[in-house]
Amino acid sequence: MAISLEQIRADFPILQNGAVYLDSGATSLTPTPVVEAVTKYYTDYNANIHRGLYDWSVEATEGYEGAHKTLAAFVNAEHVEEMIFTAGTTSALNVIASMTTANMQPGEEIVTTLLEHHSNFVPWQKAAEAKGLVFKTINVQEDGCLDLEDAKQKITSKTRVVAFTAVSNALGVLTPIKELCALAHENGAIAVVDGAQHIPHFKVDVQDMGCDFYAFSGHKMYGPTGTGGFYARREHLLNMEPVVFGGDMISEVTIQASTWNELPWKFEAGTPHIAGGIGLGVAADYMTSVGLETIEQHEQDMTAYALEVFGTLDGVEVYGPTDPLKRIGVVSFGIGGMHPHDVAELLNRKHIAVRAGHHCAMPLMDHLAIPGTTRASFGIYTSKDDIDALAEAVEYTKSIFTV
Ligand SMILES: Cc1ncc(COP(=O)(O)O)c(C=O)c1O
């Protein structure tokens, strides 16, 4: 790392609180510059945006709009108005699903995958139910990697949307983003990418991926909770009707009809999470200052190291591919016949914070025929010492259950 791990860890004072935090896939920790930016909004210029003509409101508006510019550049959007802020990936995907299926006809198809988090599964399933659409899921191979051959079968000329995660939250598996986007387009469909577990680890380039939509959460990329958004190609945003209505998103309202504000505000109804949006911009800048290549390399190193260490633990099964280059940021495992909740409980006795359960990916768990997994997930502050401490605590857990 050009910037040392110690320097990075110093930006996260919460790490001094005594826990080994291995749950960044659920929520990343928040660095001091982000906390300070959020606090500064509330202490220095706590006003609404786009409404006031006084200094505080102007400063809030500039900060919030500036964060959109930062995030648009962060994902390499062609135009700044292609960046819409939402409360996170879940709200982004619900909005995208409502908008993109609005004009679909019965019999047309939505294709998603078995790797999805429920938030990129249920909104499409519900839209399909409501409109008589065909809902298909692309299978995974035995090691949890997406089955591209199955994708080629499932995506047809009747497909209108292909919605898939870039990185699986349950297994850390990487999906072939460009191939799936190309397959969607060859068949006249749009490609919706769930970037929740992707944006924390990679330099995102939506133009290079060729996606139509890319959703993400701020709180998984070192920003505040309740923030995030989506990128959408401008032509879609110009052609689509909003699905959330209210203040700030209108141009003119009469008794007869309403017209919409310019992009991106047409898609941001009501008072947004202003402090959070500003904090999200600072989080993106923070990642940029650490270096996106540095971050990717670090997460890859930690994933490879964890796989190596776990490979030496008897009675522990690691789910997903053994090749570290096919995954990132997550090691999901099971111990003998133990329920993942019991594992997590015992790890917590050793102050190791991990996630256990179905990870909001029940179709995948059904497919793997397991109730869930115990999942360790990594961030830019994760160290080899953290992974060693996890391995030691796994041995302790095994000793309690005499595996
Ligand atoms: C792949 C993936 N998609 C979507 C979500 C939902 O994100 P949020 O809860 O921030 O809306 C998550 C959260 O864990 C996720 O991992």
The ligand as an SDF file (V2000), in Angstrom:
LIG
                    3D

 16 16  0  0  0  0  0  0  0  0999 V2000
  -25.4200   -7.1010   -3.1280 C   0  0  0  0  0  0  0  0  0  0  0  0
  -26.3260   -6.2430   -2.3000 C   0  0  0  0  0  0  0  0  0  0  0  0
  -27.3590   -5.6310   -2.8710 N   0  0  0  0  0  0  0  0  0  0  0  0
  -28.1850   -4.8360   -2.1830 C   0  0  0  0  0  0  0  0  0  0  0  0
  -28.0270   -4.6300   -0.8340 C   0  0  0  0  0  0  0  0  0  0  0  0
  -28.9590   -3.7360   -0.1040 C   0  0  0  0  0  0  0  0  0  0  0  0
  -28.2770   -2.5960    0.3200 O   0  0  0  0  0  0  0  0  0  0  0  0
  -28.9320   -1.5560    1.3130 P   0  0  0  0  0  0  0  0  0  0  0  0
  -29.3790   -2.3460    2.5120 O   0  0  0  0  0  0  0  0  0  0  0  0
  -27.8250   -0.6150    1.6240 O   0  0  0  0  0  0  0  0  0  0  0  0
  -30.0570   -0.9190    0.5980 O   0  0  0  0  0  0  0  0  0  0  0  0
  -26.9680   -5.2660   -0.1810 C   0  0  0  0  0  0  0  0  0  0  0  0
  -26.7950   -5.1220    1.2680 C   0  0  0  0  0  0  0  0  0  0  0  0
  -26.1390   -5.8950    1.9170 O   0  0  0  0  0  0  0  0  0  0  0  0
  -26.0930   -6.0740   -0.9300 C   0  0  0  0  0  0  0  0  0  0  0  0
  -25.0590   -6.6780   -0.3540 O   0  0  0  0  0  0  0  0  0  0  0  0
  1  2  1  0
  2  3  1  0
  2 15  2  0
  3  4  2  0
  4  5  1  0
  5  6  1  0
  5 12  2  0
  6  7  1  0
  7  8  1  0
  8  9  2  0
  8 10  1  0
  8 11  1  0
 12 13  1  0
 12 15  1  0
 13 14  2  0
 15 16  1  0
M  END
$$$$
